[in-house]
Amino acid sequence: MLIKVKAFPCSEEQAVIKKTEDSFEVKVEAEPKRGLANREIIEALSLYFKIPQSAVRLIKGFRERNKIFEIKN
């Protein structure tokens, strides 16, 4: 399953907000440097979907706010 994620780095809290069936907003505390925010987004999505982090893969948007992730069930 592919999902669209709008990232909000440097937020006060960590949260995953479902907008539509395949669209989410993810707020993380990490700064968007050296992939730290991406790693924290993967961690947040794995907790949200209750799957291991290895089942979440960033497909597109490594350096952008709008990202596409693959979720393996």
N, C-alpha and C positions, 0 to 999 in steps of 0.2 A: 504494500500500500504506500503510495506517495502522498505526502502532506506538504502544504505551504506553511511557512513559519515567518512571521515578522518579528525580528529580534529587537529587544530593548535592553542593551547592555547598560551597566552602571545604574541599575535601578535600586531602590531601597530594599526591595524584597524579591524573592524568587517565586514566580507564579506562571502557570500555564492556563491560558484563557482560550476556550474554544469559540471561534467566531462562526464557522460553518462546518459542514461535515468533514471537509479536508483542509480547513484553514484555521491556524492558531496564532495567538500572540504569546510570546514567551519573554518574561522579564527575568533577567539574571543580574547578580551583583557584580560579576567580573567585568573587567575592562576589555574592550575589543583589541587586545594586543597578544601576539604570539599564539593565537588560537584558544586563549583562555575562555572567552565568552562562548565559542563554539562547543568546547568540552562541557561547559556548565549547562548549555542548552541540551546537549545529548543526555546529560545526567537528569535534567528536569523532565525530559520527554520519557526517559526510561521509567522514572518513578510514576509519571502520569499514566502510562500505558501498562504498568506493572510487568515490564519485560527487562531482560538484561541489557546493559549498555551496548553490548556487542550486536544487538538486534536493531540498533538505530544507526543509520549511516547518512552522513551529509553528502548529497548528490550535487547540488548547485548553490552558489552564493557564499563561497568561503570568506569573501571580504565585503559582502553586502548585507544590508539589513534584511532584505527579502531572500529567504532560503528555501530550498526544497530538500526534504528528508525522506529516506526510505525506512519504513517500519516493517520489520519482518515478524510475523506472528508465529 
